[in-house]
Amino acid sequence: MIGVLTHHWAKADKIEEAKKMLDGNGLAQSKAPGYGTRLTFISQDDPTKISTLVTWDSNEIYDAWRASPERAVAMAGAGEMWSKPAENERFQMAD
């Protein structure tokens, strides 16, 4: 199992829209094969920073999700939400 930690920085005037988009993406993810769990975090120091931690059965399954038409639909127009590119990192689950 892997965990994918992604940091997003919403434009200051798009925070609520960005949260809704990420929630919609999370709902779409939850229907994908190999999806585990998802947590969303809002930075206390920077309210434009929205981070998610999603678990998947494997790198291959996560890669398939990233290439899926369902993800493309869920994230359509995302470029307008962000003040800078997202950063993500994959982790091997220890527990």
C-alpha atoms as one frame of an Amber mdcrd trajectory, in Angstrom:
protein
   0.000   0.000   0.000   1.182   3.523  -0.773   0.251   6.955   0.513   0.262
  10.004  -1.737   0.682  13.338   0.024  -0.223  16.293  -2.202  -0.022  19.980
  -1.355  -2.177  22.443  -3.315  -2.085  26.236  -3.062  -5.386  27.844  -3.977
  -5.620  31.380  -5.240  -6.834  33.536  -2.331 -10.147  34.262  -4.043 -10.689
  30.611  -5.029 -10.229  28.764  -1.698 -13.819  27.528  -1.362 -14.019  26.543
  -5.028 -10.709  24.688  -4.724 -11.914  22.794  -1.649 -15.083  21.767  -3.508
 -13.061  20.607  -6.510 -10.755  18.534  -4.320 -13.757  17.045  -2.506 -15.255
  16.093  -5.869 -11.963  14.527  -6.881 -11.953  12.600  -3.597 -15.454  11.296
  -4.280 -14.392  10.163  -7.756 -11.254   8.533  -6.288 -13.326   6.628  -3.745
 -15.052   4.781  -6.597 -11.780   3.722  -8.248 -10.389   0.205  -7.832  -7.522
   0.070  -5.347  -8.494   3.254  -3.485  -7.990   3.118   0.284  -8.678   6.259
   2.297  -8.371  10.030   1.968  -7.738  12.819   4.439  -7.769  16.556   3.739
  -5.795  19.110   5.715  -5.988  22.926   5.688  -2.825  24.659   6.854  -3.223
  26.735  10.021  -0.464  29.053   8.820  -1.651  29.449   5.232  -5.373  28.925
   4.534  -4.649  28.707   0.793  -2.643  25.508   1.361  -4.854  22.439   1.070
  -3.148  19.070   1.469  -4.509  15.600   0.900  -3.234  12.188   1.917  -4.679
   9.341  -0.138  -3.853   5.658   0.167  -3.831   3.281  -2.781  -3.092  -0.434
  -3.131  -0.072   0.186  -5.389   1.808   2.691  -7.527   0.360   1.091 -10.650
  -3.197   1.571  -9.428  -2.503   5.199  -8.535  -0.912   5.777 -11.955  -4.026
   4.280 -13.585  -6.210   6.671 -11.595  -4.089   9.658 -12.654  -4.514   8.654
 -16.310  -8.248   7.927 -16.024 -11.025   9.871 -17.712 -12.798  10.058 -14.335
  -9.904  12.041 -12.894  -9.825  14.331 -15.917 -13.509  15.123 -15.393 -13.115
  15.641 -11.624 -10.190  18.025 -12.090 -11.423  19.903 -15.192 -10.572  23.581
 -14.815  -8.226  22.975 -11.897  -5.520  25.167 -13.363  -7.647  28.220 -12.645
  -7.754  27.384  -8.918  -4.078  27.250  -8.051  -1.533  29.967  -7.341   1.344
  27.538  -7.983   1.759  23.918  -9.092   0.827  21.145  -6.701   3.594  19.154
  -5.046   3.157  15.483  -4.295   5.197  12.661  -2.904   4.544   8.945  -2.658
   5.274   6.946   0.462   5.388   3.254   1.183   3.010   2.537   4.061   4.886
   1.281   7.123   1.865  -0.067   9.074
